[in-house]
Structures are given as C-alpha cells and as structure tokens.
C-alpha cells in the first residue's frame, strides 16, 4: 500500500512504498513534476557533449611549462575570455585546446606548431591579427631567440570538438 502525505503548502509530496514506514531515515522519494524532470534530462542531453572530462585536452590557461603558466587571464565572462601569453626563447605552450579565437601579436618571432596536421615552423610578425576556428589540440614552441607575447580572445560560445589527451605528443601528457 502506498501512502502520500503533504509536507508543505507548495504541495510537495513525500511517498513511501509498501513495507517502509514514513519515519525510516534516508528512505524518502520525492515526486518531481514531469515538466521539471524533462527540462533536467534535456539540459543533460544538450550540455553533456560539451562538458569537460578529466581525459580531455586542457584549455590554454590550465597548462604549465617548467612549473610556470605562460598565460595570464585578464577578463572572462560567459561569452569570451581574454588572456596574454608570453614565451621566452625555448618555451613551450604544451598541448592545449581553444574554442574559436582571435589573437593579436604583441611581440612576434619564430615558432613551431604541432597539431593533428603535423609539425610546421612559422614566423609571426609583431602587430599581426589572426582569427582561428576551434582547435581541439595544438602545441606551440618558441624556436626563435626573442621573447614572444600574444593577446588572445577566446570565443567561448564557439566550442570545438573535445580531443582526448592521448592525441597529444607523449612528452607533454
């Protein structure tokens, strides 16, 4: 026999099942309105694929190189994140990811990029402005003899597909 009793003026109901007394601690079921349940399940279905997992490639602000974080966050809200990343000669921005982003080169130089497409060397000039689609992973190394500095604006509303850390080079996992 199922028993139901009203516990508040808002008509929340506590239900006990056959053989369980209402005063048994820890054995309470709450009836949830169907609309609320469907809304919650819908949020999980929509947000689930975008939720970060422990084995995902970390974002640009989370990684370190020789105990130092090369990027400093200036601003963040629900839409964008603004940071400055600095790299002395030989420094590496180890395997990390980005949503869609733009960057402005405050101080350029020679760099090596490694990503799913392979490894390539490039030279970026001071004052350059670049727009990039989401990056599931890449690794950047300053191979020049000057320090490099970038202003990065990430568009958090344009996320890419998360990559697993196993896609990163072995030395940086």
C-alpha positions as CSV (number, residue, x, y, z in Angstrom):
1,X,0.0,0.0,0.0
2,X,1.4,3.4,-1.0
3,X,0.9,6.3,1.3
4,X,1.3,10.0,0.4
5,X,1.4,13.0,2.8
6,X,1.6,16.7,2.1
7,X,4.7,18.3,3.6
8,X,4.5,21.9,2.5
9,X,2.0,24.4,1.4
10,X,3.6,24.2,-2.1
11,X,2.1,20.7,-2.5
12,X,5.5,18.8,-2.5
13,X,4.7,15.2,-1.7
14,X,6.8,12.6,0.0
15,X,6.0,9.0,-0.8
16,X,6.8,5.8,1.0
17,X,6.4,2.4,-0.5
18,X,4.9,-0.8,0.9
19,X,6.7,-2.0,4.0
20,X,8.6,1.2,4.6
21,X,7.5,3.4,7.4
22,X,7.4,7.2,7.0
23,X,9.8,7.7,9.9
24,X,12.6,5.4,8.5
25,X,15.6,7.7,8.0
26,X,17.1,8.1,4.5
27,X,14.2,6.3,2.6
28,X,12.2,9.1,1.1
29,X,11.2,9.5,-2.6
30,X,10.2,12.9,-3.9
31,X,7.7,13.2,-6.7
32,X,9.1,15.6,-9.3
33,X,6.7,17.3,-11.8
34,X,7.1,15.9,-15.3
35,X,8.0,19.3,-16.8
36,X,10.9,19.7,-14.4
37,X,12.1,16.2,-15.0
38,X,12.0,16.7,-18.8
39,X,13.8,20.0,-18.5
40,X,16.6,18.5,-16.4
41,X,17.0,15.5,-18.8
42,X,17.0,17.9,-21.7
43,X,19.8,20.0,-20.2
44,X,21.9,16.9,-19.7
45,X,21.3,15.8,-23.3
46,X,22.3,19.2,-24.7
47,X,25.2,20.1,-22.3
48,X,26.6,16.6,-21.9
49,X,28.7,16.5,-25.1
50,X,30.3,19.9,-24.2
51,X,31.1,19.0,-20.6
52,X,34.8,18.7,-19.9
53,X,36.1,15.3,-19.0
54,X,39.2,14.5,-17.0
55,X,40.9,13.0,-20.0
56,X,40.1,15.9,-22.4
57,X,42.9,18.2,-23.6
58,X,43.2,21.1,-21.1
59,X,42.5,24.7,-22.1
60,X,45.3,27.2,-22.7
61,X,45.2,28.7,-19.2
62,X,45.4,25.3,-17.4
63,X,48.8,24.1,-18.7
64,X,52.2,24.8,-17.4
65,X,55.8,24.7,-18.8
66,X,58.5,24.1,-16.3
67,X,56.3,25.0,-13.4
68,X,55.1,28.2,-14.9
69,X,51.8,29.1,-16.6
70,X,52.6,31.0,-19.7
71,X,49.1,32.6,-20.0
72,X,47.5,35.2,-17.7
73,X,43.8,35.8,-17.7
74,X,42.7,39.4,-18.0
75,X,39.0,39.1,-18.3
76,X,36.3,36.4,-18.6
77,X,32.5,36.2,-18.8
78,X,30.0,33.8,-20.2
79,X,31.0,34.7,-23.8
80,X,34.7,35.5,-24.0
81,X,38.0,35.1,-22.2
82,X,40.9,37.5,-22.7
83,X,44.4,36.5,-21.8
84,X,48.0,37.3,-22.5
85,X,50.5,34.6,-23.2
86,X,54.3,35.1,-23.0
87,X,57.1,32.8,-24.2
88,X,60.8,33.2,-23.6
89,X,63.1,31.6,-26.2
90,X,62.8,27.8,-26.0
91,X,59.5,27.9,-24.0
92,X,56.7,25.6,-25.0
93,X,52.9,26.0,-24.6
94,X,52.3,22.3,-24.1
95,X,49.3,20.5,-25.6
96,X,46.1,22.5,-25.1
97,X,42.8,23.4,-26.8
98,X,40.9,26.6,-27.7
99,X,37.4,27.4,-28.7
100,X,37.3,29.7,-31.7
101,X,39.6,32.6,-31.0
102,X,41.4,35.7,-32.3
103,X,44.9,36.8,-31.3
104,X,47.0,39.9,-31.7
105,X,50.8,39.5,-31.8
106,X,52.2,41.9,-29.2
107,X,55.8,40.7,-29.9
108,X,56.4,38.2,-32.6
109,X,59.1,35.7,-33.6
110,X,59.8,32.2,-34.8
111,X,57.6,29.3,-33.5
112,X,56.9,25.7,-34.1
113,X,53.3,24.4,-34.2
114,X,52.4,20.8,-33.7
115,X,48.8,19.6,-34.1
116,X,46.8,16.9,-35.7
117,X,48.0,18.1,-39.2
118,X,51.7,17.6,-38.3
119,X,54.6,19.9,-37.3
120,X,55.5,23.2,-39.1
121,X,57.6,26.2,-38.4
122,X,56.3,29.8,-38.9
123,X,57.3,33.3,-38.2
124,X,54.7,35.7,-36.9
125,X,55.2,39.5,-37.0
126,X,54.5,42.0,-34.3
127,X,51.1,43.6,-35.0
128,X,49.7,40.6,-36.8
129,X,46.0,39.8,-36.2
130,X,44.8,36.2,-36.7
131,X,41.3,34.6,-36.4
132,X,41.2,30.9,-35.8
133,X,38.4,28.3,-35.7
134,X,38.3,26.0,-32.6
135,X,41.5,24.0,-32.0
136,X,41.0,20.5,-30.5
137,X,44.7,20.5,-29.6
138,X,48.0,22.1,-30.5
139,X,51.4,22.7,-29.0
140,X,53.4,25.9,-29.6
141,X,57.2,26.2,-29.1
142,X,59.2,29.5,-29.3
143,X,62.1,28.4,-31.5
144,X,63.4,31.9,-32.0
145,X,65.9,34.0,-30.0
146,X,63.4,36.7,-28.8
147,X,60.5,36.6,-26.3
148,X,57.0,36.4,-27.8
149,X,53.8,37.8,-26.5
150,X,50.2,37.3,-27.6
151,X,46.8,38.8,-26.7
152,X,44.2,36.1,-27.1
153,X,40.4,36.5,-27.1
154,X,38.6,33.1,-27.0
155,X,35.0,32.9,-28.1
156,X,33.6,30.6,-25.5
157,X,30.3,30.4,-27.5
158,X,32.1,28.7,-30.4
159,X,33.4,25.5,-28.9
160,X,35.0,22.8,-30.9
161,X,35.1,19.0,-30.5
162,X,37.0,17.9,-27.4
163,X,40.1,15.8,-28.0
164,X,41.5,13.2,-25.7
165,X,44.9,13.8,-24.1
166,X,46.1,10.6,-25.9
167,X,46.2,12.7,-29.1
168,X,48.9,15.0,-27.6
169,X,52.6,14.3,-28.1
170,X,53.8,11.7,-25.5
171,X,56.3,14.1,-23.8
172,X,53.5,16.5,-22.8
173,X,50.8,14.2,-21.5
